[in-house]
């Protein structure tokens, strides 16, 4: 059985079930006797350990992810009642200890499995569920909300995205990728009111059960930004045949759709470059996303 979580980042902390048990014993003794089991999911920012039947411990893998703990504990309890599917609700906030350097969390467990792209039972139903989630999220009162981790305009990512294309030209069609990217950057920028976005709706952060969206997790990128960022699952998760229905359900105009595709391309390029040597599954997902985007022409 997996006990120590494999590392993907140069500055990543050591995490394993034994560490979780020690942290719980010192800080949350009411849960210390519960079984602890590593969760083997795609996520790259947090090491997750199921705690009993109803809880999960999340240990940030690196300092950047640890910065999101306070935000999630503040905002997720406020957002959860206004969303159509379950999201993680904080049950306890831990502090550094036993050599582990950052704050950490205990959340309620959300049932479901990550969707396997290409093996969706009913893509139309999942597309409708994703549209319902994203539109419900962006309707929530944004007062006081922080900027999303991905709140910048696409133009701010131009140089880094072009570098990623150049670095990956042996793996992707660079000319086609540049054409899609340049079209996205030329699209009119978002000038609407501030809106809540998850900003990382890809397979590792979505849970499904019987073909339906059963939960959304990992809100580290949560904040206010362009709703087009939350169009990314059109290419990360959904088959091409159901994308028009998803687009109609979220009300994305031509400019928003172009920006959403640009976001998906930029994020996937950077993930493929970063994870191709450390996380084959993440890299494979990113490679498939790029293929889906370029196949649209």
N, C-alpha and C positions, 0 to 999 in steps of 0.2 A: 504494500500500500504506500502511496505517495505520502511522505511526511514533511520534507523540506521543499519549499517552493523554488522552482528554477528561476535564475536571475536573467533579466533582459536588459538591465541598465547598468552603466558603469558605477553609478553612485547609489546602488540599491542596497537596502538593509537586508540582513539575514532574517528570514522568518520561517518558523516551523510550528508544528502543533505543540511542542514542548514549551516554546516561548509563549504561546497563547495561554496555555494552562497556568504558567507562572504569573502572567499579567492578570489573569482572572482571579487567581488566588489572592493576589495582593490588593486588587482594586474592586473586584466584583465577586466576593466570596459566595454570594447566593447562586452563582452560576458555575462555580469552580468544579463541581462534581459532574457536570454534564459532559457527554462525549464530545470530542473535538475531532473534526475530520476535514482535511483540505478539500477545497472546491476546485475542481479542474475545469475552469472556464477560460474564455479567450482574453479576458481583461488584462490590461498591462499596467494599470496605475496602482492597483491594490491587490494584496494577497488576501484571499477569502478563506475562511474556515467555518464550516457549519458547526453550530453549537446547539446540541440537542436537536429537537424536531422543529423548533419555532424561531430560532435565532441564528444570526451569522455575525462573525467577527471580521472586520475589515481593517487590515494594517496597511497604511500607505507604503508603497515600495520605495518612494523617494521623497525628497523635501518638497518638490513642487506639488505632489499629490496631497501631502500633509496640509498644505495651505488651504485645501478645499474642505477640510473637516468642519471648521467653524461655520462656514457658509451652509453646508448641508444640514447641520444640526439646527440652524436657525430657520431655514426656509422649507425644508421638506415637510415638516409637520403642517405648515401653512398651505402648501400646495396640494398635499395628498387628498384632502376631502373634496377637492374641486376637479379631480382627474377621473377619467372613466375606467382606469385599471389600477391595480395596486402598484405602489412604489415603496422603496425601503423607508421605514419610519424609525428614527433613532430611538434606541432604548437605553443607551448609556454612552457616555463619552469618556474614554480613557486618557491617561496622561503618560508621558514618557516614563519608562521604567525597565529595570532588568537589562540594561544595555540597549533597549529599543529607544530611538531618539525622538519620536514624534507623537503627537496625539493620534488616537485611534478610536474606533467606534464599534459598538454593538448595535445591530439593526434587527428588525423583524425579518424573518425569512420570507421571501416571495417565491411561490411555487411556479414551476415552468422550466422549460429547456430552451437553450438558444436555438433559433431557427437554423436549419441546414439549408443553405441556399441551393436551389435546384431540386429540393425535395419537399417543397411546400404542398400541403394537402389541398389548400384552397387559397390561391394567391389573391383572388378578389376580396375574400373575407378579411384577410390580413391587411390588404391595402386600405379597406374601409376602416379597420380598427386603428391603423397607424394615422390615418387622416383625422379620425375622431380624437385621438390623443393629442396630436400636434395643434389642432385648432382649439381644443379645450385649454391647453397650456397657454397659448398666446392670448386667450381671452381673459386670463386672470389679471387682476389689477397689478400693474407693474410698480406701483408706488414704493420707493425705497429699495428696489431690487438692484443688485450689483450688475456691472457689465459682464456679459458672457466671456469666457475664455476665447471664444471665436466671435468677437463683436466687431472686429476691424472690417473695413471694406475689402473686397477681393484685390483691389489695386495694391493694398499694403502687402500682399503675398506674392506680388508679381515676380520679384527678383528671386525669391526662394523657390517658387514653383518652377521657374525656368531653369534654375540650377538643378533641381531634382530631375527634370526631363533630360537635361544634358547628361547627368550622372547615370541615368537608366536607359540610355539609348540602345544599349545592347539587349534590353529586355522588353522595351515598348517601342511602338511606332512614334518616334519623336515628332515628325512632321504633323501627323494626325493629332497628337496630344497638344502641340502648340496651337494648331488651328482651333481646337475646342477651347483651349484656355484663352486665347486672344478674343474669341467671340464672347466668352463670359465676362472678361474684364471690360469689354466695350459696352456691355449692357448697362442701362441706367441703374444707378445705385438706389438702394432703399432709402426713401425719405418719409416713411410713415412714422407713426408713434412707436415709442419703445414697446417691445413685446418680449415675453418670456420665451426662451428657447432652451431645449435640452442640449443641442449642439453636438451630440455624438451618438446619433441613432443608427448604430450599426449592429451586426448580429450579436456580438458579445454583450451588448447592453439591452437586448430585447429578450423577452421570455414568451414562449408560446405553449399552448396546451390545446390539443384537438383542433389545430389549425387556427386558433384564435389568439390574439395578443392577450397574454395573461399577466404581464407586468413589464415595467421599464425600470432599469437599475442604473447605477453609476452616474450620478448627477454632478460630477466634478467640473464639467464645462458649463453647467447651468448659469443662466443669467439673462440679461436683456441684450437683444441684438436683432439682426435681420431674420425674419421668419424663413427666408429662403434656405438658411443653413439646415433647417429641419426637413428639407426635401431630400437630404442625402440618402435615406433608405430606399428611395426610388431606384437607385443603382446599387446600393450595398446589399439590399435584401430582396426586393421585388423582381419578379420576372418581367421582361419587356412588355408582354401582352397586357399586363394590368397597370402599367404606368399611366396611361391616359386617364383611367378611372381615378387613380390616386391624385393626379394633378387636378382633375375637375373637383374632387371632393375637398381639396385644400384651397381651391380658388387661386391657383398660381397663374399669373399672366406670363407673357413671353419673357419679360425681363427677369422675373423671379425664377422661372424655370431655368433660364440660362445661368443665373447666379448659383442656383442650387447645384446644377451640373458642374459648374466651375469649382464649387466647394468640395463636392465629392471627388473630383479629379485631383485637386490640390492635396487633400488629406490622404487619398489613397497613394499618390506618388510618394509622399513623404513617409508614409507607413511602409511601403515596399522597400524604400531605400534604407530605412532605419532597422526594420525587423528581419530582413532577408537572411541574416546570419544568426539571429537569436530566437526568433519565434516563427517557425515555418508556417504554422496555421494562419497567423496574422498576415504574413507576407502573401500567402496564397489567396486570402480574401481580398487583399488590396490589389493583387494582380488581376483577379477576376473582375473587380469593380472597374479597373481601367479598361479591360476588354469590353465590358458592357457599355461603357461610355463611348468608346471609340467606334463600336459597332453601329451606333446611332448615326454616325456621320456628322 
